[in-house]
């Protein structure tokens, strides 16, 4: 039996639990300043600014860079570490 742990409408992220040690992820999980800069460069700063004005969930490059991703990453790493515990 599948248990959907997280469904995010905005980015279609999904976390599915198949059993206590079997999960499926469809999402971008690890972000750091370097990864954010690469994502911004891939879309282009001006394109993101334009999308920010037209779409409710798109952040500007400045907003993306100002986000603190450390708590999210810590939760991810803690969760992944928990899968290796007996």
N, C-alpha and C positions, 0 to 999 in steps of 0.2 A: 504494500500500500504506500503510495506517495503522500508525503506531507509537504505542502508548499509553505516554506518558512518566510519567504519574502517575495512579494510581487510589487514591482514599481512601475506604475503606468507611464511615467515620463520616459524612461529609457528601456523599458521592457526587460529589466533585470529580474532574474529568477534564481532563487535558492530552493532546491528540492532535496528533501531527505528521503532516501529510500530505505535506510536502516540506520542504526546508531553510528555506524562507521562508513556509510556510503552516501555521499552527497553529490549533487550536480550544481554547478554554478554557471550562470550565464550573465556575466557582469564584468565591469572593470573594477578590480578590487584594490590594487595597490597604486596609490598616487603619491608622488613626491614632487618637489619643485621642478626637477628635470623632466619628468614625465608630463607635467602640465605644460611646460614650455614647448615640448615636442608636439603635444596635441594642439596647442594654440597655433604653432607654426604650420601644422598640417592644414588647418582651416583658413588661416590668415586672420590677423587681428581685426582688420576692417570688416571682413565677412562676419566675424563673431559679433562685432558691435551692431551691424545691421540686423543680424538675427535677434539680438537682444531686444531691439526695438519692435520686432514683429512677433516674436514667439515668447510666451510667458516663462519658459523654464531655461532659456539660454542665458548664461552669465557672460559678462564682458571679460576680456582678458585680465583686467585689473581685479575683478571679483574672483576669478579663478585662482589668480596668484595669491590673493589675500586669504583664501580659505586655509584652515588648519586641518590637514589630513592625518595628523599623527594619532588622534583618538580612533579614527576609523581603521587605520592600519594596525594599531595595537590590538583592537578587537579581532581583526582578521587573523593576526599572528597567534593570538591566544586561542582562538577557535581551532586553527590548523594544528597548533601544538596539542590541543586536547584530544585530537584524533589519534595521536601517537601514544597516549596514556592507556594503561591497561584498564 
